[in-house]
Amino acid sequence: MEQPENRTEQLQEQLKIVKTESPWKIAVRRFAKNRLALIGLVILVIMFLICFVGPFFSQYTLNETDVKNRNSAPSSLHWLGTDKLGRDIMLRVMLAGRISLTVGLVATAISVVIGATLGAVAGFYRRYADTIIMRIADVFLALPTLPILITLGAILSDLKVAPEKRIYFLMLIIGILGWVGLARLVRSQILTLREQEFMQATEALGLRDNRKIFRHLMPNTIPIIIVSATLGVAGAILTESALSFLGLGVVPPTPSWGNMINAANNLIDFRKRPWIWIPPGMCILITVTAINLIGDGLRDALDPKMKNR
Amino acid sequence: MSQYIIRRLLQMIPTLIGISIIVFAISQMVPGDYITASQNPNMTAERADQLRAIYGLDKPPVQQYFVWVKNMLTGNLGDSFQHKMPVTKVINTYVWNSFAIAIVTLILSWTIAAFVGVFSAQFQYSFFDKVVTLLVFLLMSLPSFFIGLLAIKYFALDLTWFPTGGMTSAGLNASGFAYIKDVASHMVLPVTVMTVLNVGGLTRYFRTGMLEVIRQDYIRTARAKGLKERTVIFKHAFRNALLPAITLLGFELPGLFGGAMILERVFAWPGIGQIYLASLNMRDYPLMLGFTMFLAVLTLLGNLLSDILYGVADPRIRLK
């Protein structure tokens, strides 16, 4: 007589061989092998910690002025020196980082929500919905983004929007102008996905369109959304910094990496006090590079077909 | 082919209408107009109204839009308030300054990117390749204005190798060769910075193209024939790796004539991008609107050009 326990073990043994890793586990493993991407991730985490936790360890406060030490070069008292009002640059860079990173993240989140939804609707319904959405996408694609952003930034200044509210408008504007790329990616993905067998199953189950799109189609597009969103954050941070540098993005007294570099428009600060404007610039460069490295690593890990593109 | 081009051109019309509506609507959101922006203290209210009537600023927005579109169709983009001349003429005056740095940048960055990309691909995973890959990421992440400022600080102010900005030295009265030499010295920094900014993405593209080509069967055949490695790479692989990049040329079109707004501002280069930024502060609508439309048309034409070039480069792709 065969022992039933033994039989189950045997079955389990066989099952183990058949069982494959989940796609996410494979992706994580692939990502962990990519040394550049890991370096990027570590740098980004450190950057976030410095910006969001660092200020609590600073002995200064945002608008505190050290009158005795105005325009001082980096010293043990002020690690990155002070500006013309005697404000601590180190603290300002960290707080500016909070703003710049948040603007980049939220703006991208807005583009992702708009882009993924419109792309999914266009790909799923095809016909009129597709035509209309894709025509609008064509318009946005040919729209010269920078002039439009600059004009909108000028309008915000003219409308005398309060600096603290301005950040929200800025996130919205950058977000709205950035949805097209993702919409097109999601649409093309959904066009092929909707013809596959599992969609026939949802049809047979009589699911509502809503559920078909958001529970069955969209989850399959998450890899491309993640990759596109990561690279999007890098782009949004660059856009915000350029606008703020021109004085049309985040405006003082709220610090952002871009508007701190604006100090370089003053010839003496530009020439003699590089500690005022070089640190925020380096922060932008380091952060954006780190995000791009991560994005590239994610693309290799999540979407092997797109590799090397 | 000509049928394809005509159809593509027709397809641009709805897109352009959409863009013109968006651009015009945004300009209408701007509080204040040219009359209030010029802030002439001697301006009386009546005089201001008179001027508004002359410029057509007193009409309802919808009417202003149709007047603007109608004029645009006849090639008239209106008169720039600030420059007191037709917008087309303003664009035509300054666009060539932008073109000058853009074309040099284009040639330099394509040459560098092609060679670095191909070598990097040929020695994939080598030390050189790794350095190039990291550099590409750094260059692609550079904020343009920051690298521009750094260049001015170190090479113009500290080392005084090059002038800090502008296109000619102040009070220069030279002509002929001396003039060209002066302009060239002013071009070095902006061109270098723009090349540095462009070369990253391009190198990546060429490297990818080359990686795809050297895995092809005909490369193996060439090697199996016993050809020298140099012949294989340069005669068989290089040319084919260049092919897909040709489509990118079309996308360069708006960059060639559209100016680099932020960098022209940083380098005080009198290109169309900088003129555009200045027109914004003066609320010079005709110039702002006209230039934005000009850029949109360039973008659309660039896309078309790149599709056509794609067909030319690869006869397997049929354009219908």
Interface residues (C-beta under 8 A of the other chain):
Chain A: L36 R135 I136 D138 V139 L141 A142 L143 P144 L146 P147 I148 I150 T151 L152 A154 I155 D158 L159 A234 L238 S241 A242 F245 L246 G258 I261 A264 F270 R271 P274 W277 I278 G281 I284 L285 V288 T289 I291 N292 L293 D296 N308 R309
Chain B: P14 T15 L16 G18 I19 I22 V23 I26 S27 M29 V30 P31 G32 T133 L134 F137 L138 M140 S141 L142 P143 S144 F145 F146 L149 L150 K153 L157 T208 L211 E212 P254 G258 M261 I262 R265 Y276 L277 L280 N281 M288 F291 T292 L295 A296 T299 L300 N303
